[in-house]
Every structure is written in C-alpha cells, then in structure tokens.
C-alpha cells in the first residue's frame, strides 16, 4: 500500500495498519445475480468434483 502512495495513519495493537485513501480510488463490484447455466452432464461432473474435493479435505484434516 505504501508503494501505491497511500498514507498510513494508524496501526493498532494487533499490527493492523490503516490507510487514508481518496474515495475515487476505491470501487466495489456489483454482485452478479446471474446463475450459471449448465447442462445436466456439466452439473453431474461438477457435483462429482465437489464430492471428491470434500472427501479429500476430510481425509487431510484427519491425518
């Protein structure tokens, strides 16, 4: 942030640093309300990938 030229104005006891920034330098993206359009085949493949990822996550946590 310092490299970008933002002015540091406060550091709290946890080490978090706060900066002063012009409003025109901050932007928030609008949340997309569109849902993904998938074929049934794509939906099943995604469900299978997610199930495998969950299984592997649980396996890693138990080690």
N, C-alpha and C positions, 0 to 999 in steps of 0.2 A: 504494500500500500504506500509505503514511503517513496518507493521508486516512481510511483504514479503521480506523486506530488500532493498527496493528501496530508493534511495537517493533523498530527496526533494531539489529542487534548486531554486524555485521561487513561490511566492504567489502574485497574482495580487490584485487590489483594490476591486474586487468583491468577493474575498475569494477563487478563483480557485487556486489549488495547482498543480504545475508541477514537474515531477519527471524525473531523469536520469535513463534510462533503457538500458541494453545491447540489441543489435539487435537480438541476438539469443533467447531472452525471449519474443519477440513479434511475433505473427503469425496472418495472415489474411486468412480466409477461402475463397476458390474459390466459386463464386456464381454458384448455380446449374442451369443449363439450361433445366433440365427435367421438363416437365409439369406433373401435376397429372393426372393419368388415373382413371376415374370414370365411373361407369355405369350410365345410364340415371336416374335410381332410386336414386343413391347416389347424383347425380348432383341436382335433384329436392329437395331432403332432405336438402342439403347444402344451396340451394337458399332460402328455407323456413326458416331455422335457421337464415340466414343472414338478411332476411326481418324482422323477429321478433326482432332481436338484434337492427336493425336500428330504428324500431318503439319504442322500449323501451328506446333507447338512447334519441330520440326526446322527449319522454314523460318526462324523468328525467330532461332534460335541461329546459323544460317549467315550471317546478314546482318552 
